[in-house]
Amino acid sequence: MIFAELKDSNKRGVPDGMKVDLQGNVYSTGPGGVWVFSPSGKLLGIIAVPEKVANLAWGNNDYKTLYLTASKSLYRITLNVAGVRPFH
């Protein structure tokens, strides 16, 4: 079970969609964008997005692109680490 406590933010929003990369980092939607946590739960950083982000998904052939669905837009960001592929 995974819990995300998004402290230290004065922006609105709650954790919703979550994904994991191959290094075990957890990406959680939340206030101000996507919060990235290490496997131990340490906040590594926030990918800032100007809208509320509802969910996210890994994509492209190398799975290094993170797609974000937001209030009115679809965003994508290329990362240095690949996401975990879902089972087929």
VOLO-847758 format. One record per atom (N, C-alpha, C, O, CB): residue in three letters; residue number from 1; atom name; x, y, z. Coordinates in Angstrom, 1 decimal. Atoms other than C-alpha are relative to their C-alpha. Glycine has a CB too. Layout:
BEGIN
+---------+-----+-------+--------+--------+--------+
: residuo : num : atomo :     px :     py :     pz :
+---------+-----+-------+--------+--------+--------+
:     ala : NUM :    CA :      X :      Y :      Z :
...
+---------+-----+-------+--------+--------+--------+
//
This chain:
BEGIN
+---------+-----+-------+--------+--------+--------+
: residuo : num : atomo :     px :     py :     pz :
+---------+-----+-------+--------+--------+--------+
:     met :   1 :     N :    0.8 :   -1.2 :    0.0 :
:     met :   1 :    CA :    0.0 :    0.0 :    0.0 :
:     met :   1 :     C :    0.9 :    1.2 :    0.0 :
:     met :   1 :     O :    1.9 :    1.3 :    0.7 :
:     met :   1 :    CB :   -1.0 :    0.0 :    1.2 :
:     ile :   2 :     N :   -0.8 :   -1.2 :    0.1 :
:     ile :   2 :    CA :    1.3 :    3.5 :   -0.9 :
:     ile :   2 :     C :   -0.9 :    1.2 :    0.5 :
:     ile :   2 :     O :   -2.0 :    1.3 :    0.1 :
:     ile :   2 :    CB :    0.5 :    0.2 :   -1.4 :
:     phe :   3 :     N :    0.6 :   -1.2 :   -0.4 :
:     phe :   3 :    CA :    0.4 :    6.7 :    0.9 :
:     phe :   3 :     C :    0.9 :    1.2 :   -0.4 :
:     phe :   3 :     O :    2.1 :    1.1 :   -0.2 :
:     phe :   3 :    CB :   -0.3 :    0.0 :    1.5 :
:     ala :   4 :     N :   -0.7 :   -1.2 :    0.3 :
:     ala :   4 :    CA :    1.4 :   10.2 :   -0.2 :
:     ala :   4 :     C :   -0.5 :    1.1 :    0.8 :
:     ala :   4 :     O :   -1.7 :    1.5 :    0.7 :
:     ala :   4 :    CB :    0.0 :    0.3 :   -1.5 :
:     glu :   5 :     N :    0.4 :   -1.1 :   -0.8 :
:     glu :   5 :    CA :    1.3 :   13.0 :    2.3 :
:     glu :   5 :     C :    0.7 :    1.2 :   -0.6 :
:     glu :   5 :     O :    1.9 :    1.4 :   -0.5 :
:     glu :   5 :    CB :    0.4 :   -0.2 :    1.5 :
:     leu :   6 :     N :   -0.6 :   -1.1 :    0.7 :
:     leu :   6 :    CA :    1.8 :   16.2 :    0.4 :
:     leu :   6 :     C :    0.0 :    1.3 :    0.8 :
:     leu :   6 :     O :   -0.9 :    2.1 :    0.7 :
:     leu :   6 :    CB :   -0.8 :    0.3 :   -1.3 :
:     lys :   7 :     N :   -0.1 :   -1.2 :   -0.9 :
:     lys :   7 :    CA :    2.9 :   18.7 :    3.0 :
:     lys :   7 :     C :    0.7 :    1.1 :   -0.7 :
:     lys :   7 :     O :    1.2 :    1.0 :   -1.8 :
:     lys :   7 :    CB :    0.8 :   -0.5 :    1.3 :
:     asp :   8 :     N :   -0.8 :   -1.2 :    0.4 :
:     asp :   8 :    CA :    4.5 :   22.1 :    2.6 :
:     asp :   8 :     C :   -0.5 :    0.6 :   -1.3 :
:     asp :   8 :     O :    0.3 :    1.1 :   -2.1 :
:     asp :   8 :    CB :    1.4 :   -0.4 :   -0.2 :
:     ser :   9 :     N :    0.6 :   -0.6 :    1.3 :
:     ser :   9 :    CA :    2.2 :   23.1 :   -0.3 :
:     ser :   9 :     C :   -1.2 :    0.9 :    0.4 :
:     ser :   9 :     O :   -2.1 :    0.4 :    1.1 :
:     ser :   9 :    CB :   -0.4 :   -1.1 :   -1.0 :
:     asn :  10 :     N :    1.1 :   -0.8 :   -0.2 :
:     asn :  10 :    CA :   -0.1 :   26.0 :   -0.2 :
:     asn :  10 :     C :   -1.0 :    0.0 :   -1.2 :
:     asn :  10 :     O :   -1.9 :    0.8 :   -1.3 :
:     asn :  10 :    CB :    0.4 :    1.5 :    0.3 :
:     lys :  11 :     N :    0.8 :    0.1 :    1.2 :
:     lys :  11 :    CA :   -1.6 :   25.0 :   -3.6 :
:     lys :  11 :     C :   -1.1 :   -1.1 :    0.3 :
:     lys :  11 :     O :   -0.9 :   -2.0 :    1.1 :
:     lys :  11 :    CB :    0.8 :   -0.3 :   -1.2 :
:     arg :  12 :     N :    1.1 :    0.9 :   -0.2 :
:     arg :  12 :    CA :   -4.9 :   23.1 :   -3.9 :
:     arg :  12 :     C :    0.3 :   -1.3 :   -0.8 :
:     arg :  12 :     O :    1.0 :   -1.2 :   -1.8 :
:     arg :  12 :    CB :   -1.3 :    0.6 :   -0.4 :
:     gly :  13 :     N :   -0.1 :    1.2 :    0.7 :
:     gly :  13 :    CA :   -5.1 :   19.5 :   -5.0 :
:     gly :  13 :     C :    0.3 :   -1.2 :    1.0 :
:     gly :  13 :     O :    0.8 :   -0.9 :    2.1 :
:     gly :  13 :    CB :    1.1 :    0.1 :   -1.1 :
:     val :  14 :     N :   -0.3 :    1.1 :   -0.8 :
:     val :  14 :    CA :   -4.8 :   16.0 :   -3.7 :
:     val :  14 :     C :    0.7 :   -1.1 :   -0.8 :
:     val :  14 :     O :    0.6 :   -1.1 :   -2.1 :
:     val :  14 :    CB :   -1.4 :   -0.6 :    0.6 :
:     pro :  15 :     N :   -0.6 :    1.1 :    0.8 :
:     pro :  15 :    CA :   -2.9 :   12.8 :   -4.7 :
:     pro :  15 :     C :   -1.1 :   -0.8 :   -0.7 :
:     pro :  15 :     O :   -2.1 :   -1.0 :   -0.1 :
:     pro :  15 :    CB :    0.8 :   -0.9 :    1.0 :
:     asp :  16 :     N :    1.0 :    0.8 :    0.8 :
:     asp :  16 :    CA :   -4.7 :   10.9 :   -7.4 :
:     asp :  16 :     C :    0.8 :   -1.1 :   -0.8 :
:     asp :  16 :     O :    0.9 :   -2.2 :   -0.2 :
:     asp :  16 :    CB :   -0.8 :    0.9 :   -0.9 :
:     gly :  17 :     N :   -0.7 :    1.0 :    0.8 :
:     gly :  17 :    CA :   -2.8 :    9.1 :  -10.2 :
:     gly :  17 :     C :    1.4 :   -0.2 :    0.5 :
:     gly :  17 :     O :    2.1 :    0.8 :    1.0 :
:     gly :  17 :    CB :    0.0 :    0.5 :   -1.4 :
:     met :  18 :     N :   -1.4 :    0.3 :   -0.4 :
:     met :  18 :    CA :    0.5 :    7.4 :   -9.3 :
:     met :  18 :     C :    0.6 :   -1.0 :   -1.0 :
:     met :  18 :     O :   -0.1 :   -1.9 :   -1.5 :
:     met :  18 :    CB :    0.0 :   -0.6 :    1.4 :
:     lys :  19 :     N :   -0.7 :    0.9 :    0.8 :
:     lys :  19 :    CA :    3.1 :    5.7 :  -11.4 :
:     lys :  19 :     C :    1.4 :   -0.2 :    0.6 :
:     lys :  19 :     O :    1.8 :    0.6 :    1.5 :
:     lys :  19 :    CB :    0.1 :    0.6 :   -1.5 :
:     val :  20 :     N :   -1.4 :    0.3 :   -0.5 :
:     val :  20 :    CA :    6.6 :    4.2 :  -10.7 :
:     val :  20 :     C :    0.9 :   -0.2 :   -1.1 :
:     val :  20 :     O :    0.6 :   -0.7 :   -2.2 :
:     val :  20 :    CB :   -0.1 :   -1.4 :    0.9 :
:     asp :  21 :     N :   -1.0 :    0.2 :    1.0 :
:     asp :  21 :    CA :    9.8 :    4.3 :  -12.6 :
:     asp :  21 :     C :    0.9 :   -1.2 :    0.3 :
:     asp :  21 :     O :    0.7 :   -1.8 :    1.4 :
:     asp :  21 :    CB :    0.9 :    1.3 :   -0.1 :
:     leu :  22 :     N :   -0.8 :    1.2 :   -0.2 :
:     leu :  22 :    CA :   12.5 :    1.6 :  -13.0 :
:     leu :  22 :     C :    0.9 :    0.1 :    1.2 :
:     leu :  22 :     O :    1.5 :   -1.0 :    1.6 :
:     leu :  22 :    CB :    0.8 :   -0.3 :   -1.2 :
:     gln :  23 :     N :   -0.9 :   -0.1 :   -1.1 :
:     gln :  23 :    CA :   14.5 :    3.0 :  -10.1 :
:     gln :  23 :     C :   -0.9 :    0.0 :    1.3 :
:     gln :  23 :     O :   -0.3 :    0.1 :    2.4 :
:     gln :  23 :    CB :    0.7 :    1.4 :    0.0 :
:     gly :  24 :     N :    0.9 :    0.1 :   -1.1 :
:     gly :  24 :    CA :   11.4 :    2.7 :   -7.8 :
:     gly :  24 :     C :   -0.5 :    1.3 :    0.5 :
:     gly :  24 :     O :   -1.2 :    1.3 :    1.5 :
:     gly :  24 :    CB :    0.8 :   -0.7 :    1.1 :
:     asn :  25 :     N :    0.6 :   -1.3 :   -0.4 :
:     asn :  25 :    CA :   10.6 :    6.4 :   -7.6 :
:     asn :  25 :     C :   -1.5 :    0.0 :   -0.3 :
:     asn :  25 :     O :   -1.9 :   -0.6 :   -1.3 :
:     asn :  25 :    CB :    0.8 :    1.1 :   -0.7 :
:     val :  26 :     N :    1.5 :   -0.1 :    0.1 :
:     val :  26 :    CA :    6.9 :    7.2 :   -7.2 :
:     val :  26 :     C :   -0.3 :    1.4 :   -0.5 :
:     val :  26 :     O :    0.1 :    2.4 :    0.1 :
:     val :  26 :    CB :   -0.7 :   -0.4 :    1.3 :
:     tyr :  27 :     N :    0.5 :   -1.3 :    0.6 :
:     tyr :  27 :    CA :    5.2 :    9.9 :   -9.3 :
:     tyr :  27 :     C :   -1.4 :    0.1 :    0.4 :
:     tyr :  27 :     O :   -2.2 :   -0.8 :    0.0 :
:     tyr :  27 :    CB :    0.3 :    0.1 :   -1.5 :
:     ser :  28 :     N :    1.4 :   -0.2 :   -0.5 :
:     ser :  28 :    CA :    2.0 :   11.2 :   -7.7 :
:     ser :  28 :     C :   -0.5 :    1.4 :   -0.4 :
:     ser :  28 :     O :    0.2 :    2.4 :   -0.2 :
:     ser :  28 :    CB :   -0.1 :   -0.2 :    1.5 :
:     thr :  29 :     N :    0.6 :   -1.3 :    0.3 :
:     thr :  29 :    CA :   -0.3 :   13.9 :   -9.0 :
:     thr :  29 :     C :   -0.3 :    0.7 :    1.4 :
:     thr :  29 :     O :   -0.6 :    0.0 :    2.3 :
:     thr :  29 :    CB :   -1.3 :   -0.1 :   -0.9 :
:     gly :  30 :     N :    0.3 :   -0.7 :   -1.2 :
:     gly :  30 :    CA :   -0.9 :   16.6 :   -6.4 :
:     gly :  30 :     C :    0.0 :    1.5 :   -0.2 :
:     gly :  30 :     O :    0.1 :    1.9 :   -1.3 :
:     gly :  30 :    CB :    1.0 :   -0.4 :    1.1 :
:     pro :  31 :     N :    0.0 :   -1.5 :    0.1 :
:     pro :  31 :    CA :   -0.9 :   20.3 :   -5.6 :
:     pro :  31 :     C :    1.2 :    0.5 :   -0.8 :
:     pro :  31 :     O :    2.3 :    0.2 :   -0.5 :
:     pro :  31 :    CB :    0.0 :    0.6 :    1.4 :
:     gly :  32 :     N :   -1.1 :   -0.6 :    0.8 :
:     gly :  32 :    CA :    1.1 :   22.2 :   -8.3 :
:     gly :  32 :     C :    0.6 :   -0.8 :   -1.0 :
:     gly :  32 :     O :    1.5 :   -0.4 :   -1.8 :
:     gly :  32 :    CB :    1.0 :    0.4 :    0.9 :
:     gly :  33 :     N :   -0.5 :    0.8 :    1.0 :
:     gly :  33 :    CA :    1.8 :   19.3 :  -10.5 :
:     gly :  33 :     C :    0.2 :   -1.5 :    0.4 :
:     gly :  33 :     O :   -0.7 :   -2.1 :    0.9 :
:     gly :  33 :    CB :    1.4 :    0.5 :   -0.5 :
:     val :  34 :     N :   -0.3 :    1.4 :   -0.3 :
:     val :  34 :    CA :    3.5 :   15.9 :  -10.1 :
:     val :  34 :     C :    1.1 :   -0.1 :    1.1 :
:     val :  34 :     O :    2.2 :    0.5 :    0.8 :
:     val :  34 :    CB :    0.4 :   -0.8 :   -1.3 :
:     trp :  35 :     N :   -1.0 :    0.2 :   -1.0 :
:     trp :  35 :    CA :    5.4 :   15.0 :   -6.9 :
:     trp :  35 :     C :    0.7 :   -1.3 :   -0.2 :
:     trp :  35 :     O :    0.1 :   -2.3 :   -0.4 :
:     trp :  35 :    CB :   -0.8 :    0.1 :    1.5 :
:     val :  36 :     N :   -0.9 :    1.2 :    0.3 :
:     val :  36 :    CA :    8.3 :   12.6 :   -7.2 :
:     val :  36 :     C :    0.7 :   -0.4 :    1.4 :
:     val :  36 :     O :    1.3 :    0.5 :    2.0 :
:     val :  36 :    CB :    1.1 :    0.3 :   -1.1 :
:     phe :  37 :     N :   -0.6 :    0.5 :   -1.2 :
:     phe :  37 :    CA :    9.3 :   10.5 :   -4.2 :
:     phe :  37 :     C :    0.9 :   -1.2 :   -0.3 :
:     phe :  37 :     O :    0.8 :   -1.9 :   -1.2 :
:     phe :  37 :    CB :   -1.2 :   -0.5 :    0.9 :
:     ser :  38 :     N :   -0.9 :    1.2 :    0.1 :
:     ser :  38 :    CA :   12.2 :    8.1 :   -3.7 :
:     ser :  38 :     C :   -0.7 :   -1.2 :    0.5 :
:     ser :  38 :     O :   -1.7 :   -1.1 :    1.1 :
:     ser :  38 :    CB :    1.3 :    0.4 :    0.8 :
:     pro :  39 :     N :    0.5 :    1.2 :   -0.6 :
:     pro :  39 :    CA :   11.6 :    4.5 :   -2.8 :
:     pro :  39 :     C :   -0.2 :    0.0 :    1.5 :
:     pro :  39 :     O :   -1.0 :   -0.6 :    2.1 :
:     pro :  39 :    CB :    0.8 :   -1.2 :   -0.4 :
:     ser :  40 :     N :    0.1 :   -0.1 :   -1.5 :
:     ser :  40 :    CA :   12.2 :    5.5 :    0.9 :
:     ser :  40 :     C :   -1.1 :    1.0 :    0.4 :
:     ser :  40 :     O :   -1.3 :    1.2 :    1.6 :
:     ser :  40 :    CB :    1.3 :    0.4 :    0.5 :
:     gly :  41 :     N :    1.0 :   -1.0 :   -0.4 :
:     gly :  41 :    CA :    9.5 :    8.2 :    0.7 :
:     gly :  41 :     C :    0.5 :    1.4 :    0.0 :
:     gly :  41 :     O :   -0.3 :    2.3 :    0.3 :
:     gly :  41 :    CB :   -0.6 :   -0.3 :    1.3 :
:     lys :  42 :     N :   -0.6 :   -1.4 :    0.0 :
:     lys :  42 :    CA :   11.8 :   11.3 :    0.4 :
:     lys :  42 :     C :   -0.5 :    0.7 :   -1.2 :
:     lys :  42 :     O :   -0.5 :    0.2 :   -2.3 :
:     lys :  42 :    CB :    1.5 :    0.0 :    0.1 :
:     leu :  43 :     N :    0.4 :   -0.9 :    1.2 :
:     leu :  43 :    CA :   10.4 :   14.1 :   -1.8 :
:     leu :  43 :     C :    1.3 :    0.4 :   -0.7 :
:     leu :  43 :     O :    2.1 :    1.0 :   -0.2 :
:     leu :  43 :    CB :   -0.8 :    1.2 :    0.5 :
:     leu :  44 :     N :   -1.1 :   -0.4 :    0.9 :
:     leu :  44 :    CA :   12.8 :   14.4 :   -4.7 :
:     leu :  44 :     C :   -0.2 :    1.3 :   -0.7 :
:     leu :  44 :     O :    0.8 :    2.0 :   -1.0 :
:     leu :  44 :    CB :    0.3 :   -1.1 :   -1.0 :
:     gly :  45 :     N :    0.3 :   -1.3 :    0.7 :
:     gly :  45 :    CA :   11.0 :   17.3 :   -6.4 :
:     gly :  45 :     C :   -1.4 :    0.0 :   -0.5 :
:     gly :  45 :     O :   -2.1 :   -1.0 :   -0.3 :
:     gly :  45 :    CB :    1.0 :    0.2 :   -1.1 :
:     ile :  46 :     N :    1.3 :   -0.1 :    0.5 :
:     ile :  46 :    CA :    7.9 :   18.5 :   -8.0 :
:     ile :  46 :     C :    0.1 :    0.5 :   -1.5 :
:     ile :  46 :     O :    0.8 :    1.4 :   -1.8 :
:     ile :  46 :    CB :   -0.9 :    1.1 :    0.8 :
:     ile :  47 :     N :    0.0 :   -0.4 :    1.4 :
:     ile :  47 :    CA :    7.3 :   18.7 :  -11.8 :
:     ile :  47 :     C :   -1.2 :    1.0 :    0.0 :
:     ile :  47 :     O :   -2.4 :    0.6 :    0.0 :
:     ile :  47 :    CB :   -0.2 :   -1.2 :   -1.0 :
:     ala :  48 :     N :    1.0 :   -1.0 :    0.0 :
:     ala :  48 :    CA :    5.4 :   22.0 :  -11.9 :
:     ala :  48 :     C :   -0.9 :    0.0 :   -1.3 :
:     ala :  48 :     O :   -0.4 :   -0.1 :   -2.4 :
:     ala :  48 :    CB :    0.7 :    1.4 :    0.2 :
:     val :  49 :     N :    0.9 :   -0.1 :    1.1 :
:     val :  49 :    CA :    2.3 :   22.2 :  -14.0 :
:     val :  49 :     C :   -1.0 :    1.1 :    0.4 :
:     val :  49 :     O :   -1.5 :    1.1 :    1.5 :
:     val :  49 :    CB :   -0.8 :   -1.4 :   -0.2 :
:     pro :  50 :     N :    0.8 :   -1.1 :   -0.3 :
:     pro :  50 :    CA :    0.1 :   25.3 :  -14.3 :
:     pro :  50 :     C :   -1.5 :   -0.3 :    0.2 :
:     pro :  50 :     O :   -2.3 :    0.6 :    0.5 :
:     pro :  50 :    CB :    0.1 :    1.0 :   -1.0 :
:     glu :  51 :     N :    1.4 :    0.4 :   -0.2 :
:     glu :  51 :    CA :   -3.2 :   23.3 :  -14.1 :
:     glu :  51 :     C :    0.0 :   -1.2 :    1.0 :
:     glu :  51 :     O :    1.1 :   -1.8 :    1.3 :
:     glu :  51 :    CB :   -0.6 :   -0.4 :   -1.3 :
:     lys :  52 :     N :    0.1 :    1.2 :   -0.9 :
:     lys :  52 :    CA :   -4.5 :   20.6 :  -11.7 :
:     lys :  52 :     C :    0.2 :   -1.2 :   -0.9 :
:     lys :  52 :     O :   -0.4 :   -1.4 :   -1.9 :
:     lys :  52 :    CB :   -1.4 :   -0.1 :    0.7 :
:     val :  53 :     N :   -0.3 :    1.3 :    0.7 :
:     val :  53 :    CA :   -3.1 :   17.2 :  -12.9 :
:     val :  53 :     C :   -0.9 :   -1.1 :    0.6 :
:     val :  53 :     O :   -0.9 :   -1.3 :    1.8 :
:     val :  53 :    CB :    1.5 :   -0.3 :    0.1 :
:     ala :  54 :     N :    0.9 :    1.1 :   -0.5 :
:     ala :  54 :    CA :   -5.6 :   14.3 :  -12.7 :
:     ala :  54 :     C :    0.7 :   -1.3 :   -0.1 :
:     ala :  54 :     O :    0.5 :   -2.2 :    0.9 :
:     ala :  54 :    CB :   -1.2 :    0.0 :   -0.8 :
:     asn :  55 :     N :   -0.6 :    1.3 :    0.1 :
:     asn :  55 :    CA :   -3.5 :   11.4 :  -13.9 :
:     asn :  55 :     C :    1.2 :    0.0 :   -0.9 :
:     asn :  55 :     O :    1.5 :    1.1 :   -1.5 :
:     asn :  55 :    CB :   -1.0 :   -1.0 :   -0.6 :
:     leu :  56 :     N :   -1.3 :    0.1 :    0.7 :
:     leu :  56 :    CA :   -0.3 :   10.3 :  -15.6 :
:     leu :  56 :     C :    0.2 :   -1.4 :   -0.6 :
:     leu :  56 :     O :   -0.4 :   -2.4 :   -0.1 :
:     leu :  56 :    CB :    1.2 :    0.5 :    0.8 :
:     ala :  57 :     N :   -0.3 :    1.3 :    0.6 :
:     ala :  57 :    CA :    1.0 :    7.5 :  -17.9 :
:     ala :  57 :     C :    1.3 :    0.1 :   -0.7 :
:     ala :  57 :     O :    1.7 :    1.1 :   -1.2 :
:     ala :  57 :    CB :   -1.1 :   -0.4 :   -1.0 :
:     trp :  58 :     N :   -1.3 :    0.1 :    0.7 :
:     trp :  58 :    CA :    4.3 :    6.4 :  -19.3 :
:     trp :  58 :     C :   -0.3 :   -0.3 :   -1.4 :
:     trp :  58 :     O :   -1.3 :   -1.0 :   -1.7 :
:     trp :  58 :    CB :    0.9 :   -1.1 :    0.6 :
:     gly :  59 :     N :    0.3 :    0.3 :    1.4 :
:     gly :  59 :    CA :    4.6 :    6.3 :  -23.1 :
:     gly :  59 :     C :    1.3 :    0.0 :   -0.8 :
:     gly :  59 :     O :    2.4 :    0.2 :   -0.3 :
:     gly :  59 :    CB :   -1.0 :    0.9 :   -0.5 :
:     asn :  60 :     N :   -1.1 :    0.1 :    1.0 :
:     asn :  60 :    CA :    6.8 :    6.2 :  -26.2 :
:     asn :  60 :     C :    0.7 :   -1.4 :    0.1 :
:     asn :  60 :     O :    0.5 :   -2.1 :    1.0 :
:     asn :  60 :    CB :    1.0 :    1.2 :    0.1 :
:     asn :  61 :     N :   -0.7 :    1.3 :    0.1 :
:     asn :  61 :    CA :    8.9 :    3.2 :  -27.2 :
:     asn :  61 :     C :    0.9 :   -0.3 :    1.2 :
:     asn :  61 :     O :    1.0 :   -1.4 :    1.7 :
:     asn :  61 :    CB :    0.7 :   -0.2 :   -1.3 :
:     asp :  62 :     N :   -1.0 :    0.2 :   -1.1 :
:     asp :  62 :    CA :   11.5 :    3.8 :  -24.4 :
:     asp :  62 :     C :   -0.6 :    0.2 :    1.3 :
:     asp :  62 :     O :    0.0 :    0.0 :    2.4 :
:     asp :  62 :    CB :    1.1 :    0.9 :   -0.2 :
:     tyr :  63 :     N :    0.7 :   -0.3 :   -1.3 :
:     tyr :  63 :    CA :    8.9 :    4.6 :  -21.7 :
:     tyr :  63 :     C :    0.6 :    1.1 :    0.8 :
:     tyr :  63 :     O :    0.5 :    1.0 :    2.0 :
:     tyr :  63 :    CB :   -0.1 :   -1.3 :    0.7 :
:     lys :  64 :     N :   -0.6 :   -1.1 :   -0.7 :
:     lys :  64 :    CA :   10.8 :    7.7 :  -20.8 :
:     lys :  64 :     C :   -0.8 :    1.3 :   -0.1 :
:     lys :  64 :     O :   -0.4 :    2.3 :    0.4 :
:     lys :  64 :    CB :    1.4 :    0.3 :   -0.5 :
:     thr :  65 :     N :    0.9 :   -1.2 :    0.1 :
:     thr :  65 :    CA :    8.0 :   10.1 :  -21.7 :
:     thr :  65 :     C :   -1.2 :   -0.2 :    1.0 :
:     thr :  65 :     O :   -1.9 :   -1.2 :    1.0 :
:     thr :  65 :    CB :   -0.5 :    0.2 :   -1.4 :
:     leu :  66 :     N :    1.1 :    0.0 :   -1.0 :
:     leu :  66 :    CA :    5.5 :   10.9 :  -18.9 :
:     leu :  66 :     C :   -1.1 :    0.9 :   -0.5 :
:     leu :  66 :     O :   -0.8 :    2.1 :   -0.7 :
:     leu :  66 :    CB :    0.5 :    0.4 :    1.4 :
:     tyr :  67 :     N :    1.1 :   -0.8 :    0.5 :
:     tyr :  67 :    CA :    2.1 :   12.1 :  -20.2 :
:     tyr :  67 :     C :   -0.9 :    0.4 :    1.2 :
:     tyr :  67 :     O :   -1.1 :   -0.5 :    2.1 :
:     tyr :  67 :    CB :   -0.8 :   -0.8 :   -1.0 :
:     leu :  68 :     N :    0.8 :   -0.5 :   -1.1 :
:     leu :  68 :    CA :    0.0 :   14.2 :  -17.8 :
:     leu :  68 :     C :   -1.3 :    0.5 :   -0.5 :
:     leu :  68 :     O :   -1.4 :    1.4 :   -1.4 :
:     leu :  68 :    CB :    0.7 :    1.1 :    0.8 :
:     thr :  69 :     N :    1.3 :   -0.6 :    0.3 :
:     thr :  69 :    CA :   -3.7 :   14.8 :  -18.1 :
:     thr :  69 :     C :   -0.4 :    1.0 :    1.0 :
:     thr :  69 :     O :   -0.3 :    0.8 :    2.2 :
:     thr :  69 :    CB :   -1.2 :   -1.1 :   -0.1 :
:     ala :  70 :     N :    0.3 :   -1.1 :   -0.9 :
:     ala :  70 :    CA :   -4.8 :   18.1 :  -16.6 :
:     ala :  70 :     C :   -1.4 :    0.6 :   -0.3 :
:     ala :  70 :     O :   -2.1 :    0.0 :   -1.1 :
:     ala :  70 :    CB :    1.1 :    1.2 :   -0.1 :
:     ser :  71 :     N :    1.4 :   -0.6 :    0.1 :
:     ser :  71 :    CA :   -7.9 :   20.3 :  -16.3 :
:     ser :  71 :     C :   -0.4 :    0.2 :   -1.4 :
:     ser :  71 :     O :   -1.5 :   -0.1 :   -1.8 :
:     ser :  71 :    CB :    0.0 :    1.3 :    0.8 :
:     lys :  72 :     N :    0.4 :   -0.3 :    1.4 :
:     lys :  72 :    CA :   -7.8 :   21.5 :  -19.9 :
:     lys :  72 :     C :    1.1 :   -0.4 :   -1.0 :
:     lys :  72 :     O :    0.9 :   -0.1 :   -2.2 :
:     lys :  72 :    CB :   -0.2 :    1.5 :   -0.1 :
:     ser :  73 :     N :   -1.1 :    0.3 :    0.9 :
:     ser :  73 :    CA :   -4.6 :   20.2 :  -21.4 :
:     ser :  73 :     C :    0.6 :   -1.4 :    0.2 :
:     ser :  73 :     O :    0.4 :   -2.0 :    1.3 :
:     ser :  73 :    CB :    1.1 :    1.0 :    0.2 :
:     leu :  74 :     N :   -0.8 :    1.2 :   -0.1 :
:     leu :  74 :    CA :   -2.4 :   17.2 :  -22.1 :
:     leu :  74 :     C :    1.5 :    0.4 :   -0.1 :
:     leu :  74 :     O :    1.8 :    1.1 :   -1.0 :
:     leu :  74 :    CB :   -0.4 :   -1.1 :   -1.1 :
:     tyr :  75 :     N :   -1.4 :   -0.4 :   -0.1 :
:     tyr :  75 :    CA :    1.3 :   17.6 :  -21.1 :
:     tyr :  75 :     C :    0.8 :   -1.3 :   -0.2 :
:     tyr :  75 :     O :    0.4 :   -2.4 :    0.0 :
:     tyr :  75 :    CB :    0.3 :    0.7 :    1.3 :
:     arg :  76 :     N :   -0.9 :    1.1 :    0.0 :
:     arg :  76 :    CA :    4.3 :   15.4 :  -21.8 :
:     arg :  76 :     C :    1.4 :    0.6 :    0.4 :
:     arg :  76 :     O :    1.8 :    1.7 :    0.0 :
:     arg :  76 :    CB :    0.1 :   -0.6 :   -1.4 :
:     ile :  77 :     N :   -1.4 :   -0.4 :   -0.4 :
:     ile :  77 :    CA :    7.8 :   15.5 :  -20.4 :
:     ile :  77 :     C :    0.9 :   -1.3 :   -0.1 :
:     ile :  77 :     O :    0.5 :   -2.4 :    0.2 :
:     ile :  77 :    CB :    0.0 :    0.5 :    1.5 :
:     thr :  78 :     N :   -1.0 :    1.1 :    0.2 :
:     thr :  78 :    CA :   10.8 :   13.3 :  -21.3 :
:     thr :  78 :     C :    0.9 :    0.0 :    1.2 :
:     thr :  78 :     O :    1.5 :    1.0 :    1.5 :
:     thr :  78 :    CB :    0.8 :    0.2 :   -1.3 :
:     leu :  79 :     N :   -0.8 :    0.1 :   -1.2 :
:     leu :  79 :    CA :   12.7 :   12.0 :  -18.3 :
:     leu :  79 :     C :    1.2 :   -0.9 :   -0.3 :
:     leu :  79 :     O :    1.3 :   -1.5 :   -1.4 :
:     leu :  79 :    CB :   -0.8 :   -0.6 :    1.1 :
:     asn :  80 :     N :   -1.2 :    0.8 :    0.2 :
:     asn :  80 :    CA :   16.1 :   10.3 :  -17.9 :
:     asn :  80 :     C :   -0.1 :   -1.4 :    0.4 :
:     asn :  80 :     O :    0.7 :   -2.3 :    0.0 :
:     asn :  80 :    CB :    1.1 :    0.6 :    0.8 :
:     val :  81 :     N :    0.2 :    1.4 :   -0.5 :
:     val :  81 :    CA :   14.7 :    7.1 :  -16.4 :
:     val :  81 :     C :   -1.4 :   -0.4 :   -0.6 :
:     val :  81 :     O :   -2.3 :    0.4 :   -0.7 :
:     val :  81 :    CB :    0.0 :   -0.1 :    1.6 :
:     ala :  82 :     N :    1.3 :    0.5 :    0.6 :
:     ala :  82 :    CA :   12.0 :    4.9 :  -17.9 :
:     ala :  82 :     C :   -1.0 :   -0.4 :    1.1 :
:     ala :  82 :     O :   -0.6 :   -0.7 :    2.2 :
:     ala :  82 :    CB :    0.4 :   -1.3 :   -0.9 :
:     gly :  83 :     N :    1.1 :    0.5 :   -0.9 :
:     gly :  83 :    CA :    8.7 :    4.0 :  -16.3 :
:     gly :  83 :     C :   -0.1 :   -1.5 :    0.0 :
:     gly :  83 :     O :    0.3 :   -2.1 :   -1.0 :
:     gly :  83 :    CB :   -1.3 :    0.7 :   -0.3 :
:     val :  84 :     N :    0.3 :    1.4 :   -0.1 :
:     val :  84 :    CA :    7.6 :    0.6 :  -15.3 :
:     val :  84 :     C :   -1.1 :   -0.3 :   -1.0 :
:     val :  84 :     O :   -2.2 :    0.4 :   -1.0 :
:     val :  84 :    CB :   -0.4 :   -0.5 :    1.4 :
:     arg :  85 :     N :    1.0 :    0.3 :    1.0 :
:     arg :  85 :    CA :    5.7 :   -1.0 :  -18.2 :
:     arg :  85 :     C :   -1.1 :   -0.9 :    0.7 :
:     arg :  85 :     O :   -0.8 :   -1.8 :    1.5 :
:     arg :  85 :    CB :    0.6 :   -0.8 :   -1.2 :
:     pro :  86 :     N :    1.0 :    0.9 :   -0.5 :
:     pro :  86 :    CA :    2.3 :   -2.5 :  -17.4 :
:     pro :  86 :     C :    0.0 :   -1.4 :   -0.6 :
:     pro :  86 :     O :    0.6 :   -1.6 :   -1.6 :
:     pro :  86 :    CB :   -1.4 :    0.7 :   -0.3 :
:     phe :  87 :     N :    0.1 :    1.4 :    0.5 :
:     phe :  87 :    CA :    1.7 :   -6.2 :  -17.8 :
:     phe :  87 :     C :   -0.9 :   -0.1 :   -1.1 :
:     phe :  87 :     O :   -1.9 :    0.6 :   -1.2 :
:     phe :  87 :    CB :   -0.4 :   -1.0 :    1.2 :
:     his :  88 :     N :    0.9 :    0.2 :    1.2 :
:     his :  88 :    CA :    0.2 :   -7.4 :  -21.1 :
:     his :  88 :     C :   -0.7 :   -1.3 :    0.2 :
:     his :  88 :     O :   -1.5 :   -1.6 :   -0.7 :
:     his :  88 :    CB :    0.8 :    0.1 :   -1.3 :
+---------+-----+-------+--------+--------+--------+
//
